Amino acid sequence: MSSIEQSIIGVGAILVRPDGAVLLGYRDKLGESPSWCLPGGHVDAGESFEAAAVREIAEETGISGLQRPKLLAITQNLSSAASIVTGAVLANVEQDAEALVLEPAVFTEWRWFSPSALPSPLFPASQAVFAHWQGDESPAGWQTYPIVPEE
């Protein structure tokens, strides 16, 4: 494999409060265009998407005690030089869940938004995850593979 070719397996977590609001962080990471992003990150070897979501959320926001995290879909960026795959995980949180900025080199703030009034720009993988969750078509260059619930 050349140094240009690489695989990135990540997770993006949609955290939903009882009032329906979802959590997004303002991602202002050196070398990237600033954007709004779901909590998430890399999936470690031997780790499920759900376990990675729980770990990443705690590391980035301090929120723990997720209720029923479940994998909704896998998204794939087909227009990237790298193979980028993101697991979309949905979890419920308490109404008073407070997100802290624990990785200031990546995020400057966390805010709760109505799913019908999401900010822009969205981080590309987060945009693909939201599109699936909201029943919209995948963004250009992205493919989504829905997870069929077990009977």
C-alpha positions in Angstrom: 0.0 0.0 0.0 1.4 3.4 -0.9 1.7 6.2 1.6 -1.2 7.9 -0.1 -3.5 5.0 0.3 -4.9 4.6 3.7 -8.0 3.4 5.5 -9.8 5.4 8.1 -12.6 3.8 10.2 -14.5 6.2 12.3 -17.7 6.7 14.2 -20.1 9.6 14.4 -22.6 9.7 17.2 -26.0 11.3 17.1 -26.8 12.2 20.8 -30.4 13.0 21.2 -31.9 14.7 24.3 -35.6 14.0 25.3 -36.5 17.4 23.7 -35.1 16.2 20.4 -32.0 18.4 20.3 -28.8 16.9 18.9 -25.2 17.7 20.0 -22.6 19.2 17.6 -19.1 20.6 18.3 -17.5 23.4 16.4 -14.4 21.6 15.0 -11.5 24.1 14.4 -8.6 21.7 13.9 -5.3 22.9 12.5 -5.1 22.1 8.8 -8.9 21.7 8.3 -11.7 24.0 7.4 -13.8 24.8 10.5 -17.1 23.0 10.6 -19.7 21.6 12.9 -19.2 17.9 13.8 -20.8 15.1 15.7 -18.9 13.7 18.6 -16.8 10.7 17.4 -13.5 9.6 16.1 -11.4 6.6 15.2 -12.5 3.1 15.9 -9.7 1.2 17.6 -8.7 -2.4 16.6 -11.1 -4.9 18.2 -13.6 -2.2 19.1 -17.3 -2.1 18.0 -18.8 1.1 16.5 -21.0 1.4 19.6 -18.0 1.0 22.1 -16.0 3.5 20.1 -18.9 6.0 20.2 -19.2 5.6 24.0 -15.4 6.1 24.5 -15.1 9.0 22.1 -18.1 10.8 23.5 -16.6 10.5 27.0 -13.2 11.6 25.8 -14.5 14.6 23.8 -17.4 15.8 25.9 -17.4 14.1 29.3 -20.9 12.8 28.7 -21.4 9.2 29.9 -24.4 7.0 30.7 -25.6 6.8 27.1 -29.0 5.1 26.7 -29.3 2.3 24.1 -26.4 3.2 21.7 -27.1 1.4 18.4 -25.5 1.3 15.0 -27.8 2.8 12.3 -25.7 2.7 9.2 -22.2 2.6 7.7 -21.3 5.6 5.5 -18.4 5.5 3.0 -16.7 8.4 1.3 -16.2 7.3 -2.3 -14.5 10.4 -3.5 -11.6 10.4 -1.2 -8.0 9.2 -1.9 -8.3 7.4 1.5 -10.9 4.7 2.2 -13.1 6.5 4.8 -15.8 4.5 6.5 -17.9 5.9 9.3 -20.3 4.1 11.6 -23.4 6.1 12.5 -24.4 5.5 16.1 -27.6 6.8 17.7 -27.9 7.2 21.5 -30.2 9.0 23.9 -29.0 11.2 26.7 -30.6 12.9 29.7 -32.1 16.4 29.2 -29.5 18.0 31.4 -26.5 16.3 29.7 -23.7 18.9 29.6 -20.9 18.7 27.0 -17.5 20.0 28.1 -14.7 21.0 25.7 -12.2 18.3 26.7 -10.2 18.5 23.4 -9.6 22.2 22.8 -7.1 21.5 20.0 -10.0 20.1 18.0 -13.3 21.6 19.3 -13.9 25.2 20.5 -17.5 24.6 21.7 -20.4 22.1 22.0 -24.0 23.1 21.4 -27.4 21.5 21.1 -29.4 22.1 18.0 -32.8 21.2 16.6 -32.5 18.5 13.9 -34.5 20.8 11.6 -32.1 23.8 12.1 -28.6 22.3 11.9 -25.7 24.8 11.5 -23.4 24.8 8.5 -21.0 23.9 7.3 -21.2 20.4 8.6 -18.1 18.1 8.7 -18.5 15.8 5.7 -18.9 12.5 7.6 -21.4 14.2 10.0 -23.4 15.4 7.0 -23.6 11.9 5.6 -24.6 10.5 9.0 -27.4 13.1 9.4 -28.6 12.6 5.9 -29.2 8.9 6.6 -30.8 9.6 10.0 -33.2 12.2 8.5 -34.1 10.0 5.6 -32.4 12.2 3.0 -30.1 11.1 0.1 -26.4 10.8 0.9 -24.3 13.8 0.0 -22.4 13.7 -3.3 -19.5 11.2 -3.1 -20.9 9.3 -0.2 -22.7 5.9 0.0 -24.7 4.8 2.9 -25.4 1.2 3.9 -28.3 1.0 6.4 -28.2 -1.5 9.2 -31.3 -3.8 9.1 -32.6 -4.3 12.7 -32.6 -7.8 14.0 -36.1 -9.3 14.1 
